[in-house]
Amino acid sequence: MEKQNLKRGPAALWTREKISLLTTPEVRSLHANAERLMEPEIAALCIEVLGERPRTGVTAPGKVKAAPRPRRTKAKAKAEEAA
């Protein structure tokens, strides 16, 4: 016997597997929309998927923080002047 999906409306379209295929910003956006539209099932799935993802601190793919420039100390400046 096949299990039928008894959900109706937008909640029937979103499964945990489908949400897990989205990028993190997309899942966050879906979560915000689900809360705004009062769809607690979708919001709960989004929270579960986000909870499983590692927190890397990267905000956007491809954006790399520039390495800090070395500071020029007074001692180095004096040494350069003397040379």
NORVEN-V674806 format. One line per field, one symbol per residue. psi: psi as a letter, one per 20 degrees, with the letter a starting at -180 (. if undefined). Layout:
BEGIN
psi: ???
END
This chain:
BEGIN
psi: pppqoiqqbhhhhprgghhiiqrghhgggggghgghjlnhgggghgggghhiqqoiiphqqipppqqqqqqorhghghhhhh.
END
